[in-house]
């Protein structure tokens, strides 16, 4: 597996896990407050939401990243373009 693909999958897994846990926690707290059933309801919601968030991030993440970097005119947007940059001469 190429390192860039592995990095994208790991980034997507960690980011989607954290964001879905946070959003499910906030929504669960708003819906029912922090009582004895909070953890049960939150974990059930997160168990359902995390795979959805992961699939979305894996599928559209590269498109969003490229679009944002192009909009900011950032040269790191497309790693394939970095190979076209001229390197300073070796001493």
Residue, then its C-alpha position, 0 to 999 in steps of 0.5 A: x500500500x502506498x504511503x500516501x494512501x495509508x496516510x490518507x486512510x489513517x488521517x480519515x479514520x482518526x479525524x472521522x472518529x474524533x469529529x463524529x464522537x464530538x458531534x454525537x456527544x453534543x447532540x446527545x447532551x442537547x437531546x437528553x442532558x447528562x444522565x445515567x443513559x448518556x453513555x449508552x445513547x451516545x455510544x450507540x449514536x457514535x457507533x452508527x455515525x463513525x462509519x458514515x463519517x469515515x466513508x465520506x471523508x475517504x471519498x471526498x476528502x482529497x477533492x475538498x483538500x485540493x479545492x481548498x489548497x487551490x483556493x488559497x493558492x498553496x503549493x502543497x495542494x497537489x503533491x504531484x506538482x512538487x516534482x515539477x519544481x526545480x531543486x537547487x543545484x547540489x554543491 
